[in-house]
Amino acid sequence: MDASIAPAEGAVPRWRRLALVRLLRDPTGAVGTLFVAAILVLAVFAPLLTPYAPEDIDVRNRLAPPSAEHWMGTDQLGRDVFTRLVYGTRIALAVALPAVLAGAVVGMLLGLVAGYVGGWVETGLIWLFDVVRSFPALLFAIAIIALTGPSLFMVVFIMALTRFPSYGRLIRAQTLKIREEEYVAASKALGCSAPRVMLRHILPNAVAPLFIQAAMDVPVVITFEAGLSFLGLGVPPPTPSWGSILREGYTYVRATPWMILFGSGFLVIATLGFTFFAEGLRDLFDVRIRGEGSN
Amino acid sequence: MIVYTVRRLMTAALTVIGAVTLLFVIIRLIPGDPAVVMLGPRASDSMIASMRARMMLDEPVLVQLGAFLGNVLRGDLGRDVLNELPVLTLVLDVLPFTIVLAFGSILLAVLIGVPLGALAAAYRNSWWDRATAFVSVAFITVPPFVAGLLLLLVFAVELRWLPVSGGGTRGDVLNQLRHLILPVSALALTWVGYIARLIRSSVLEEITKDHVRTARSKGLAPGRVLFKHVLRGALIPTIAVLGVGFGNLLGGAVLIEIIFNRPGLGFLILNAIESRNYPVVQGGLVVAVFLYTLANVIADLSYGFVDPRIREA
């Protein structure tokens, strides 16, 4: 094999390495990647980063200010706020990643069908997308959780339910464009079934913007979960969700400002990180499209 | 324009009916008996049975849906379980607070965001442009309820410049305005960011157009060209985004109303959940969906009004 086209050292292909390098060279992308990486490290290594467990109660040390022992102070039960916030990253990701994935997959399939089949199926699906988008998502979530009771699963389910239309619309628009390409006509002429044309020929070429939309949605879902937990309708206690920590901070706001300050800090770093990361990805993607167009 | 308006109103009506249907079906499909939820765990079987009968829960779902839609169309959103007052009255009682909050936020966001974005575009790549870009992103990524908590902490609890909670004394406008400052600012922040970014990019696009070059070549002052000729075109995408944004604003308003203990639609619905007052929850949501769709229609129509190409399409 010619050395110039062999993959660079390690198993990482050259193009992927370049994409990451380019993402890191853009200031927005770099900050985003850094923050996202930090969040992932916190989530994975939570037990190694703090000597306490998130549910450890120390009643003698309630609502303590930050100190060498408790970096971000303690809450109304004497639990270490830093520990709870670090473990909170796990909850944020445990909600955001499955919700975005489920929303993206459902939206993708429906969008594909809408764009490919057309006719009344398309009209009906677009109507469905518009109807779901016309729900104020938070109020809708509140109504459902009021009946079922709060749980991690419900938060994920509702988020997936309210996010799928944006993916559906995106993939439909892509499909409409790709449907007219010659290779699609060719695969049809060769006798490929409709599902095969959609999944093997259209989808791989339509899916790129979906990743950017998904990255953009992660902070939306994280914020949403925090909002629900703040209302006491998210992940039930004593699980340390950022929203429930903010709620406790709000309840004891006159006694200590630290919970609100540090809780907001974690939440904002996560949303800022994922937003910058997504914007970096989008810029990268746009450049690639321009590059391809000029060839 | 009339045809366009009628067509848009009809799609909106269909969307509302669809949304209300979907809401109803989902609520009926998910596990959990509304009668049990309302009466609490200690309710006797006969109490549950009579509540189920009153709420028509034993009828087929389609019959329930038909009755519910019929009632909604007549403006009957059911009655409060506790005091038997019509839900519509309860909602209309608090709705002005939410509407003032939402419109106040949009107004503030436009007043700050439009000049910010326009100046950023006019002085492209200057320090002002970069500062605006940074501030916009910061504002967009801070969730409104977090902004609300921080504003409450700083200006109400620590500095004590502004009231901590409530909607203000009825009839005392000045007092009510003081109570509005923090909630409106918290809700507006995100939109200042969005609008500034949007206006910047649409101004940059608009600036290259022929009619702007003509205005410049007539010798008009740069400020006049920017604010009269460029901004008019640049505002169109902003109007559309504001329509969509209104719905998100309603969602954000729930949390803001809770944080500042302000009467409003969100506060009403959440309290109704705590007291298991399901008709109020359901009715409040129907009004929220209606408002959201209405905002979108108004945005679309004003879009058509500003840009004749759209209504003739």
HADDOCK unambig.tbl for C-alpha pairs under 7 A between the chains (distance, minus, plus):
assign (segid A and resid 131 and name CA) (segid B and resid 15 and name CA) 5.36 0.50 0.50
assign (segid A and resid 131 and name CA) (segid B and resid 18 and name CA) 6.06 0.50 0.50
assign (segid A and resid 131 and name CA) (segid B and resid 19 and name CA) 5.23 0.50 0.50
assign (segid A and resid 132 and name CA) (segid B and resid 19 and name CA) 6.70 0.50 0.50
assign (segid A and resid 134 and name CA) (segid B and resid 19 and name CA) 6.99 0.50 0.50
assign (segid A and resid 134 and name CA) (segid B and resid 289 and name CA) 6.48 0.50 0.50
assign (segid A and resid 134 and name CA) (segid B and resid 292 and name CA) 6.60 0.50 0.50
assign (segid A and resid 134 and name CA) (segid B and resid 293 and name CA) 6.36 0.50 0.50
assign (segid A and resid 135 and name CA) (segid B and resid 19 and name CA) 6.94 0.50 0.50
assign (segid A and resid 135 and name CA) (segid B and resid 289 and name CA) 5.77 0.50 0.50
assign (segid A and resid 136 and name CA) (segid B and resid 247 and name CA) 5.60 0.50 0.50
assign (segid A and resid 136 and name CA) (segid B and resid 248 and name CA) 6.43 0.50 0.50
assign (segid A and resid 136 and name CA) (segid B and resid 250 and name CA) 6.90 0.50 0.50
assign (segid A and resid 136 and name CA) (segid B and resid 251 and name CA) 5.79 0.50 0.50
assign (segid A and resid 136 and name CA) (segid B and resid 289 and name CA) 6.68 0.50 0.50
assign (segid A and resid 137 and name CA) (segid B and resid 251 and name CA) 6.83 0.50 0.50
assign (segid A and resid 138 and name CA) (segid B and resid 251 and name CA) 5.31 0.50 0.50
assign (segid A and resid 139 and name CA) (segid B and resid 251 and name CA) 6.24 0.50 0.50
assign (segid A and resid 139 and name CA) (segid B and resid 285 and name CA) 6.74 0.50 0.50
assign (segid A and resid 143 and name CA) (segid B and resid 281 and name CA) 6.64 0.50 0.50
assign (segid A and resid 144 and name CA) (segid B and resid 27 and name CA) 6.37 0.50 0.50
assign (segid A and resid 146 and name CA) (segid B and resid 273 and name CA) 6.00 0.50 0.50
assign (segid A and resid 147 and name CA) (segid B and resid 32 and name CA) 5.77 0.50 0.50
assign (segid A and resid 147 and name CA) (segid B and resid 34 and name CA) 6.82 0.50 0.50
assign (segid A and resid 147 and name CA) (segid B and resid 37 and name CA) 6.67 0.50 0.50
assign (segid A and resid 148 and name CA) (segid B and resid 31 and name CA) 6.54 0.50 0.50
assign (segid A and resid 148 and name CA) (segid B and resid 32 and name CA) 5.83 0.50 0.50
assign (segid A and resid 223 and name CA) (segid B and resid 143 and name CA) 6.60 0.50 0.50
assign (segid A and resid 254 and name CA) (segid B and resid 157 and name CA) 6.78 0.50 0.50
assign (segid A and resid 264 and name CA) (segid B and resid 146 and name CA) 6.15 0.50 0.50
assign (segid A and resid 268 and name CA) (segid B and resid 141 and name CA) 6.56 0.50 0.50
assign (segid A and resid 268 and name CA) (segid B and resid 142 and name CA) 5.77 0.50 0.50
assign (segid A and resid 271 and name CA) (segid B and resid 141 and name CA) 5.83 0.50 0.50
assign (segid A and resid 272 and name CA) (segid B and resid 141 and name CA) 5.49 0.50 0.50
